Amino acid sequence: MRTFRVAWTGDFLNDRGQSAYGELDLSSLADAPHIVTHFLTEQSPTPGDASYWERFYSLEVTGDQLQDVDALVVLRPWVKRAALEDARELVVIGRSGAGYDKIDVAACTENDVALFNAPLALNHSTGSSALLFMLALAKRLPEQQAITRAGRWDLQSETMGSEIQGRTLGIIGLGHSGRELVRLAAPFEMNVLAYSPHAEGARAAALGVQLTSLEELLAAADFVSLHARLTADNHRFFGAEQFARMKRTAYFINVARGELVDQPALIAALESRQIAGAALDVYEHEPLPLDDPLLQLENVILTPHWSASTTDVFAATSRAMLEGLLRAAAGEVPDNVVNREVLARGGFQEKLARFSQNRA
């Protein structure tokens, strides 16, 4: 049998060297004696190093860390071209989640590396986070909690919320999580609009969704929920012009990527009450700096790019990674390969074929 060497990025671990986000069950790999695993502990937190949490979103995998590695599993770190060009043995990368904007996909293909992910694992949790934000904003949950903690029951009338039932929901990006939000919002009998250039009209209609232009959606929606995938073409596409088109009573929700939004324009819209409020799980710069103006605003709910990252999701993404690794270790193509064009490349086929002798 041929040994299959797997590296996991060190941010899977806490500062005690243990799984940080629930049980990472590697028993299925342990049952395969030809698979050996290790963690890139250079990216792990260490006891007492508070600065780690200021830089952990900027961590990178380096070429020297990928020497003598056949597979890499990534949680947060960047995987850039330089690292891939030095990784001669690497055959697959598993992205433990759905998004892969921090991995150079073109460089993966050019260096005969297949990138696979867990595209469906976060659909429900992302959709339910958006629904949670809608309800919290409509019910004015942060303000009501604040007056309760302050003993200001006299302010009840000034923090009266509203319902989402019968309101108009505008979804930008009718992909997996956008469609899940539609399903979850169905009992609230909302009027659902969507702007999604690649969505099929018949499929949207079957969901009870009306496809519209972005301008029409912004003018009509009481809640605008962003679910688009980040690409080179839509960086900061949502800015001052888009916020100006929204109702002054409308709320903005972002559970996609912070880089999709012009954050200073969002702050200006919140400060001027151009929109009623917002709920954000993602930001243009992460972690969100402690001096960021968003932290001073009362009409925005903020979570640390983690509202969709539940223990259930961690278990599901871990299973997807393990299944992909087991396939690759047997010389088979993992499910959910992102860069499908790599599969036809001779260099990739040659790399993968090295492990066909491991098939049971």
C-alpha positions as CSV (number, residue, x, y, z in Angstrom):
1,M,0.0,0.0,0.0
2,R,1.1,3.6,-0.6
3,T,1.0,6.1,2.3
4,F,-1.4,9.0,1.9
5,R,-0.2,12.0,3.9
6,V,-2.9,14.5,5.1
7,A,-2.2,17.9,6.7
8,W,-5.0,19.8,8.5
9,T,-4.6,23.6,9.0
10,G,-3.8,24.3,12.6
11,D,-6.8,26.5,13.2
12,F,-8.8,23.4,13.7
13,L,-7.1,23.2,17.2
14,N,-7.4,25.3,20.3
15,D,-4.4,26.5,22.4
16,R,-4.3,23.1,24.2
17,G,-3.9,21.2,20.9
18,Q,-7.4,19.8,21.0
19,S,-10.2,20.1,18.5
20,A,-11.6,23.6,18.9
21,Y,-15.0,23.3,17.4
22,G,-16.6,20.1,18.5
23,E,-15.4,16.6,18.2
24,L,-13.2,16.1,15.1
25,D,-13.6,12.3,14.7
26,L,-10.7,11.0,12.7
27,S,-11.4,7.4,13.5
28,S,-12.4,6.5,9.9
29,L,-8.9,7.6,8.9
30,A,-7.3,5.7,11.7
31,D,-9.0,2.6,10.4
32,A,-7.1,3.1,7.1
33,P,-3.4,2.3,8.0
34,H,-2.1,3.8,4.8
35,I,-3.4,7.3,5.8
36,V,-1.3,9.4,8.1
37,T,-2.4,12.8,9.4
38,H,-0.9,15.8,11.1
39,F,-1.8,19.4,11.9
40,L,0.0,22.5,10.7
41,T,0.5,23.8,14.2
42,E,2.2,26.9,13.0
43,Q,-1.3,28.2,12.4
44,S,-2.6,27.1,15.9
45,P,-3.2,29.4,18.8
46,T,-0.8,29.2,21.7
47,P,-1.5,29.8,25.4
48,G,-1.4,33.5,26.2
49,D,-1.0,34.8,22.6
50,A,-3.9,37.3,22.4
51,S,-2.5,38.6,19.1
52,Y,-3.4,35.4,17.4
53,W,-7.0,36.4,17.2
54,E,-6.1,39.7,15.5
55,R,-4.4,37.8,12.7
56,F,-6.0,34.4,12.4
57,Y,-8.1,35.5,9.3
58,S,-4.9,36.4,7.5
59,L,-3.0,33.1,8.2
60,E,-1.5,31.5,5.1
61,V,-0.4,28.0,4.2
62,T,3.2,28.1,3.0
63,G,5.0,25.9,0.5
64,D,7.3,24.4,3.0
65,Q,4.3,23.3,5.1
66,L,3.1,21.3,2.0
67,Q,6.3,19.4,1.4
68,D,5.7,15.7,1.5
69,V,1.9,16.3,1.8
70,D,-0.7,14.5,-0.5
71,A,-3.8,16.2,0.9
72,L,-4.6,19.4,2.7
73,V,-7.8,20.2,4.7
74,V,-8.4,24.0,5.1
75,L,-10.5,25.8,7.6
76,R,-9.6,29.5,7.4
77,P,-6.1,30.1,6.1
78,W,-5.3,31.4,2.6
79,V,-3.8,29.0,0.1
80,K,-2.1,31.1,-2.6
81,R,-0.3,30.4,-5.8
82,A,3.3,30.4,-4.3
83,A,2.4,27.7,-1.8
84,L,0.8,25.5,-4.5
85,E,3.7,25.8,-6.9
86,D,6.0,24.3,-4.3
87,A,3.6,21.5,-3.4
88,R,4.8,18.9,-5.9
89,E,3.1,15.9,-4.2
90,L,-0.2,17.6,-3.3
91,V,-3.2,16.0,-5.2
92,V,-6.3,17.3,-3.3
93,I,-7.4,20.2,-1.1
94,G,-10.5,19.9,1.0
95,R,-12.2,23.2,2.0
96,S,-14.0,22.4,5.2
97,G,-17.0,24.6,4.3
98,A,-18.7,26.0,1.2
99,G,-16.8,29.1,0.3
100,Y,-13.4,28.9,-1.3
101,D,-12.5,32.5,-2.1
102,K,-9.3,32.3,0.0
103,I,-7.9,29.5,-2.2
104,D,-6.4,30.2,-5.6
105,V,-8.5,27.9,-7.7
106,A,-6.7,28.6,-11.0
107,A,-3.4,27.8,-9.4
108,C,-4.9,24.6,-8.0
109,T,-5.8,23.5,-11.6
110,E,-2.4,24.6,-13.1
111,N,-0.6,22.6,-10.4
112,D,-2.8,19.5,-10.8
113,V,-4.6,19.8,-7.5
114,A,-8.3,19.1,-7.2
115,L,-10.2,21.4,-4.8
116,F,-13.3,19.9,-3.1
117,N,-15.7,21.4,-0.6
118,A,-18.9,20.8,1.3
119,P,-21.3,23.0,-0.7
120,L,-24.5,21.9,1.0
121,A,-23.4,21.7,4.6
122,L,-24.1,25.3,5.5
123,N,-27.3,25.8,3.5
124,H,-29.7,25.4,6.4
125,S,-27.5,27.2,9.0
126,T,-27.0,30.2,6.7
127,G,-30.6,30.4,5.8
128,S,-31.7,30.1,9.5
129,S,-29.2,32.8,10.5
130,A,-30.8,35.2,8.0
131,L,-34.2,34.3,9.4
132,L,-33.0,34.8,12.9
133,F,-31.6,38.3,11.9
134,M,-34.9,39.2,10.3
135,L,-36.9,38.4,13.4
136,A,-34.4,40.0,15.7
137,L,-34.5,43.2,13.7
138,A,-38.2,43.3,13.3
139,K,-38.9,42.6,17.0
140,R,-36.1,45.1,17.9
141,L,-34.5,42.5,20.1
142,P,-31.2,44.3,20.9
143,E,-33.1,47.5,22.0
144,Q,-35.6,45.5,24.1
145,Q,-32.8,43.6,25.8
146,A,-31.0,46.9,26.5
147,I,-33.9,48.6,28.2
148,T,-34.6,45.5,30.3
149,R,-31.0,45.3,31.5
150,A,-31.1,49.0,32.3
151,G,-34.4,48.7,34.2
152,R,-36.0,51.2,31.7
153,W,-39.4,49.6,31.4
154,D,-40.8,53.1,30.8
155,L,-39.2,52.9,27.3
156,Q,-41.4,50.0,26.2
157,S,-43.5,52.2,23.8
158,E,-40.3,53.5,22.2
159,T,-39.0,50.0,21.3
160,M,-42.1,48.5,19.8
161,G,-41.3,46.0,17.1
162,S,-43.2,44.7,14.1
163,E,-43.9,41.4,12.4
164,I,-42.3,39.9,9.3
165,Q,-45.5,38.3,8.3
166,G,-46.9,39.7,5.1
167,R,-43.8,41.9,4.5
168,T,-41.6,41.8,1.4
169,L,-38.4,39.8,1.5
170,G,-35.7,40.6,-1.1
171,I,-33.1,37.9,-1.6
172,I,-29.9,38.7,-3.6
173,G,-28.5,35.4,-4.8
174,L,-31.0,32.6,-5.1
175,G,-28.5,29.8,-4.6
176,H,-28.5,27.1,-1.9
177,S,-28.8,29.3,1.2
178,G,-31.1,31.8,-0.6
179,R,-33.5,29.0,-1.5
180,E,-33.3,27.6,2.1
181,L,-34.3,31.0,3.4
182,V,-37.3,30.9,1.1
183,R,-38.3,27.6,2.5
184,L,-37.9,28.8,6.1
185,A,-39.8,32.0,5.6
186,A,-42.8,30.3,3.9
187,P,-44.9,30.1,7.1
188,F,-44.7,33.8,7.5
189,E,-46.5,34.4,4.2
190,M,-44.0,36.9,3.0
191,N,-43.9,38.3,-0.6
192,V,-40.5,37.0,-1.8
193,L,-38.5,38.8,-4.5
194,A,-35.1,37.7,-5.8
195,Y,-32.3,39.2,-7.8
196,S,-30.2,36.3,-9.1
197,P,-28.9,36.7,-12.7
198,H,-28.3,32.9,-13.1
199,A,-31.5,31.7,-11.6
200,E,-34.1,30.0,-13.7
201,G,-37.5,31.6,-13.8
202,A,-39.4,28.4,-13.7
203,R,-37.5,27.1,-10.7
204,A,-38.0,30.4,-8.9
205,A,-41.7,30.4,-9.7
206,A,-42.0,26.9,-8.3
207,L,-40.6,28.3,-5.0
208,G,-43.1,31.1,-5.0
209,V,-40.4,33.6,-5.8
210,Q,-40.6,36.5,-8.3
211,L,-37.4,37.3,-10.1
212,T,-36.8,41.0,-10.5
213,S,-34.1,43.5,-11.2
214,L,-32.0,44.7,-8.3
215,E,-33.5,48.1,-8.5
216,E,-37.1,46.8,-8.3
217,L,-36.1,44.5,-5.4
218,L,-34.5,47.3,-3.4
219,A,-37.4,49.7,-3.9
220,A,-40.0,47.1,-2.7
221,A,-38.2,45.0,0.0
222,D,-38.7,45.4,3.7
223,F,-35.8,43.0,4.3
224,V,-32.8,42.7,1.9
225,S,-30.8,39.5,2.5
226,L,-27.5,39.1,0.8
227,H,-26.6,35.5,-0.3
228,A,-24.4,36.0,-3.3
229,R,-21.1,34.3,-3.9
230,L,-18.0,36.6,-3.9
231,T,-16.4,36.9,-7.3
232,A,-13.9,39.2,-9.0
233,D,-16.8,41.0,-10.7
234,N,-19.0,41.8,-7.7
235,H,-16.5,43.1,-5.1
236,R,-18.3,46.0,-3.3
237,F,-21.2,45.9,-5.7
238,F,-23.6,46.9,-3.0
239,G,-22.9,50.5,-2.1
240,A,-24.3,54.0,-1.5
241,E,-26.5,53.9,-4.6
242,Q,-28.1,50.6,-3.5
243,F,-28.7,51.8,0.0
244,A,-30.3,55.0,-1.3
245,R,-32.8,52.9,-3.3
246,M,-34.0,51.0,-0.1
247,K,-36.9,52.1,2.0
248,R,-36.1,54.1,5.1
249,T,-38.0,51.4,7.0
250,A,-36.1,48.5,5.5
251,Y,-33.4,46.3,7.0
252,F,-30.2,45.0,5.4
253,I,-28.8,41.5,6.2
254,N,-25.5,40.1,5.1
255,V,-24.7,36.4,5.7
256,A,-22.6,36.0,2.5
257,R,-19.2,37.9,2.3
258,G,-18.3,41.3,3.7
259,E,-16.3,42.2,0.6
260,L,-19.6,42.3,-1.4
261,V,-20.5,45.5,0.5
262,D,-19.0,49.0,0.5
263,Q,-18.8,49.1,4.3
264,P,-18.3,52.9,4.7
265,A,-21.5,53.4,2.6
266,L,-23.3,50.9,4.9
267,I,-22.2,52.8,8.0
268,A,-23.3,56.1,6.4
269,A,-26.7,54.6,5.6
270,L,-27.1,53.4,9.2
271,E,-25.9,56.6,10.8
272,S,-28.2,58.8,8.7
273,R,-31.1,56.3,9.1
274,Q,-31.3,56.0,5.3
275,I,-32.2,52.4,6.3
276,A,-33.7,51.3,9.6
277,G,-31.0,48.9,10.5
278,A,-28.8,45.9,9.6
279,A,-27.6,42.6,10.8
280,L,-24.1,41.4,9.7
281,D,-22.2,38.2,10.2
282,V,-19.4,39.2,7.7
283,Y,-17.2,42.3,7.2
284,E,-14.9,43.8,4.7
285,H,-12.0,43.4,7.2
286,E,-12.0,40.5,9.7
287,P,-11.8,40.4,12.6
288,L,-13.7,43.6,12.9
289,P,-11.4,46.3,14.4
290,L,-12.4,47.5,17.8
291,D,-12.4,51.1,16.6
292,D,-14.8,50.3,13.7
293,P,-17.8,52.7,13.6
294,L,-20.2,49.8,13.3
295,L,-19.5,48.9,16.9
296,Q,-20.8,52.3,18.0
297,L,-24.2,52.0,16.2
298,E,-27.3,50.8,18.0
299,N,-29.3,49.9,14.9
300,V,-27.0,47.0,13.8
301,I,-26.7,43.5,15.0
302,L,-23.1,42.1,14.7
303,T,-21.9,38.5,14.9
304,P,-18.3,37.3,14.3
305,H,-18.6,35.5,11.0
306,W,-19.8,32.5,13.0
307,S,-23.6,32.6,13.2
308,A,-23.9,29.7,10.7
309,S,-21.0,27.8,12.2
310,T,-22.8,25.4,14.5
311,T,-21.7,22.1,16.0
312,D,-24.1,20.4,13.5
313,V,-22.3,22.2,10.6
314,F,-18.9,21.3,11.9
315,A,-19.9,17.6,12.1
316,A,-21.3,17.7,8.6
317,T,-18.3,19.5,7.0
318,S,-15.9,17.1,8.8
319,R,-17.8,14.1,7.4
320,A,-17.5,15.6,3.9
321,M,-13.8,16.1,4.3
322,L,-13.2,12.6,5.6
323,E,-15.2,11.0,2.8
324,G,-13.2,13.0,0.2
325,L,-9.9,12.0,1.8
326,L,-10.8,8.4,1.8
327,R,-11.7,8.5,-1.8
328,A,-8.5,10.3,-2.8
329,A,-6.4,7.9,-0.7
330,A,-7.9,5.1,-2.8
331,G,-7.0,6.8,-6.1
332,E,-10.6,8.0,-6.6
333,V,-12.0,11.5,-7.3
334,P,-13.7,13.1,-4.3
335,D,-17.2,14.4,-4.6
336,N,-17.9,18.1,-5.1
337,V,-14.7,19.0,-6.9
338,V,-14.8,22.7,-7.6
339,N,-12.3,22.9,-10.5
340,R,-13.7,20.1,-12.6
341,E,-11.3,20.9,-15.5
342,V,-8.4,19.5,-13.4
343,L,-9.8,16.0,-13.8
344,A,-8.8,15.8,-17.4
345,R,-5.2,16.9,-16.8
346,G,-2.6,14.2,-17.2
347,G,-0.6,15.5,-14.2
348,F,-3.5,15.2,-11.9
349,Q,-4.5,11.8,-13.2
350,E,-0.9,10.6,-12.6
351,K,-0.8,11.9,-9.1
352,L,-4.1,10.3,-8.2
353,A,-3.3,7.0,-9.8
354,R,-0.4,6.5,-7.3
355,F,-3.0,5.6,-4.7
356,S,-5.1,3.2,-6.7
357,Q,-3.2,0.3,-5.1
358,N,-4.9,1.2,-1.8
359,R,-8.4,0.2,-3.0
360,A,-9.9,-2.6,-1.0
